Amino acid sequence: MIKEIEELMIHWGEHHRRYGLGGGIGSQMGSIMEWKGLAPRGTPGSRIITGAAGMDHVTSEVDAALAQLRRTSDKGCALASLAQYRYLEQMSIREQMRALCIAEGADRTYRNWVTRLHQQVLLIMADRNSAARGAGGQMQKHSHSRLMVAKLGRDHV
């Protein structure tokens, strides 16, 4: 398990449970409906608090990484399902193992799956970050991110 990625994944799960896929910024029409056609006067705009409305950038990046992982292969799809079971649905480890067809009692195998999930999310997020910065030096950053994943995987197994 990679501690930093575990924290990101927990954050991702909490935000998804709290906000779902939608945002929380209110509109003028929403305000009119909320106040039954008689919106209070004096302060223009919606009365809905807009702080922390919707998913933040980190959450959307993890979401994109998991969507990309799901598209890569059957194993990637299974790892993305593990993320859903572990961080969104907060299933027990036993239920997660059953859903993923991991033999009961194979705790080491389960921990390896979690570590592999973390490595893949880290790699995809690093690749997305280097792509967002532009093509210049992308190969070098890509190689660096793969080395970092390999090193973190060894240190956290």
C-alpha positions as CSV (number, residue, x, y, z in Angstrom):
1,M,0.0,0.0,0.0
2,I,1.2,3.5,-0.8
3,K,0.3,5.8,2.0
4,E,0.0,9.0,-0.1
5,I,-2.2,7.3,-2.7
6,E,-4.3,5.7,0.0
7,E,-5.0,9.2,1.4
8,L,-6.0,10.5,-2.1
9,M,-8.3,7.5,-2.6
10,I,-10.0,8.0,0.7
11,H,-10.4,11.7,-0.2
12,W,-11.8,10.7,-3.5
13,G,-14.3,8.3,-1.9
14,E,-15.5,10.8,0.7
15,H,-16.0,13.5,-2.0
16,H,-17.9,11.1,-4.3
17,R,-20.2,10.0,-1.4
18,R,-20.8,13.6,-0.4
19,Y,-21.2,15.3,-3.8
20,G,-21.6,12.5,-6.4
21,L,-20.9,13.6,-9.9
22,G,-22.8,16.9,-9.7
23,G,-21.8,20.3,-8.5
24,G,-23.6,22.2,-5.8
25,I,-23.6,25.8,-7.1
26,G,-27.2,27.1,-7.1
27,S,-28.8,29.1,-9.9
28,Q,-31.2,32.0,-9.8
29,M,-34.0,29.6,-10.9
30,G,-33.1,27.2,-8.1
31,S,-33.2,30.1,-5.6
32,I,-36.7,31.1,-6.9
33,M,-37.9,27.5,-6.5
34,E,-36.4,27.1,-3.1
35,W,-38.1,30.3,-1.9
36,K,-41.4,29.3,-3.6
37,G,-41.3,32.3,-6.0
38,L,-40.5,34.9,-3.4
39,A,-36.8,35.1,-3.2
40,P,-35.6,37.3,-0.3
41,R,-34.5,40.8,-1.3
42,G,-31.5,42.8,-0.3
43,T,-28.7,40.5,-1.4
44,P,-28.5,39.6,-5.1
45,G,-27.8,36.0,-6.1
46,S,-28.5,32.6,-4.7
47,R,-28.7,31.9,-1.0
48,I,-27.0,28.5,-1.4
49,I,-23.6,28.4,0.1
50,T,-21.1,27.9,-2.8
51,G,-18.1,26.9,-0.7
52,A,-16.9,23.3,-1.4
53,A,-19.5,22.9,-4.1
54,G,-18.9,19.8,-6.1
55,M,-15.8,17.7,-6.6
56,D,-12.4,19.3,-6.2
57,H,-9.5,19.0,-8.6
58,V,-7.8,16.1,-6.8
59,T,-11.1,14.1,-6.8
60,S,-11.7,14.7,-10.5
61,E,-8.1,13.6,-11.3
62,V,-8.5,10.4,-9.3
63,D,-11.8,9.9,-11.1
64,A,-10.2,10.3,-14.5
65,A,-7.3,8.0,-13.5
66,L,-9.7,5.3,-12.5
67,A,-11.8,5.7,-15.7
68,Q,-8.6,5.3,-17.7
69,L,-7.6,2.3,-15.7
70,R,-11.0,0.7,-16.2
71,R,-10.5,1.0,-20.0
72,T,-7.0,-0.6,-20.1
73,S,-7.8,-4.3,-19.6
74,D,-9.8,-6.8,-17.6
75,K,-7.3,-6.5,-14.8
76,G,-7.5,-2.7,-14.9
77,C,-11.3,-3.0,-14.7
78,A,-11.0,-5.3,-11.7
79,L,-8.6,-2.8,-10.0
80,A,-11.1,0.0,-10.7
81,S,-13.8,-2.1,-9.2
82,L,-11.6,-2.6,-6.1
83,A,-11.4,1.2,-5.8
84,Q,-15.2,1.4,-5.9
85,Y,-15.7,-1.4,-3.3
86,R,-13.0,-0.1,-1.0
87,Y,-13.4,3.6,-1.1
88,L,-16.9,4.4,-2.3
89,E,-19.0,1.5,-1.0
90,Q,-16.7,0.9,1.9
91,M,-17.4,-2.8,1.8
92,S,-15.6,-5.0,4.3
93,I,-12.4,-6.6,3.1
94,R,-14.1,-10.0,3.1
95,E,-16.9,-8.7,0.8
96,Q,-14.3,-7.0,-1.5
97,M,-12.4,-10.3,-1.8
98,R,-15.6,-12.2,-2.6
99,A,-16.7,-9.6,-5.2
100,L,-13.3,-9.8,-6.9
101,C,-13.1,-13.6,-6.7
102,I,-10.1,-13.6,-4.5
103,A,-9.9,-16.7,-2.3
104,E,-11.1,-16.2,1.2
105,G,-8.1,-16.1,3.5
106,A,-5.7,-14.8,0.8
107,D,-4.9,-11.6,2.7
108,R,-1.6,-11.2,1.0
109,T,-3.2,-11.4,-2.4
110,Y,-5.7,-8.7,-1.4
111,R,-2.9,-6.4,-0.2
112,N,-1.1,-7.0,-3.4
113,W,-4.2,-5.9,-5.3
114,V,-4.4,-2.7,-3.3
115,T,-0.8,-2.0,-3.8
116,R,-1.2,-2.6,-7.6
117,L,-4.2,-0.3,-7.6
118,H,-2.2,2.4,-5.9
119,Q,0.7,2.0,-8.3
120,Q,-1.6,2.2,-11.4
121,V,-3.3,5.3,-10.0
122,L,0.0,7.0,-9.3
123,L,1.4,6.1,-12.7
124,I,-1.7,7.3,-14.6
125,M,-1.9,10.6,-12.6
126,A,1.8,11.2,-13.2
127,D,1.3,10.6,-16.9
128,R,-1.7,12.9,-17.0
129,N,0.3,15.5,-15.1
130,S,3.2,15.3,-17.5
131,A,0.9,15.4,-20.5
132,A,-0.8,18.5,-19.1
133,R,2.5,20.3,-18.9
134,G,3.2,19.7,-22.6
135,A,5.1,17.4,-24.8
136,G,8.5,18.9,-24.0
137,G,10.4,16.4,-21.8
138,Q,7.4,14.1,-21.6
139,M,9.4,11.0,-22.3
140,Q,11.8,11.8,-19.5
141,K,9.0,12.5,-17.1
142,H,7.2,9.4,-18.2
143,S,10.3,7.3,-17.5
144,H,10.7,9.0,-14.1
145,S,7.1,8.3,-13.1
146,R,7.6,4.6,-14.0
147,L,10.7,4.4,-11.9
148,M,9.0,6.2,-9.0
149,V,6.1,3.7,-9.2
150,A,8.6,0.8,-9.2
151,K,10.5,2.2,-6.2
152,L,7.3,3.0,-4.2
153,G,5.9,-0.5,-5.0
154,R,9.0,-2.1,-3.6
155,D,9.0,0.1,-0.5
156,H,5.4,-0.4,0.3
157,V,4.8,-4.1,-0.3
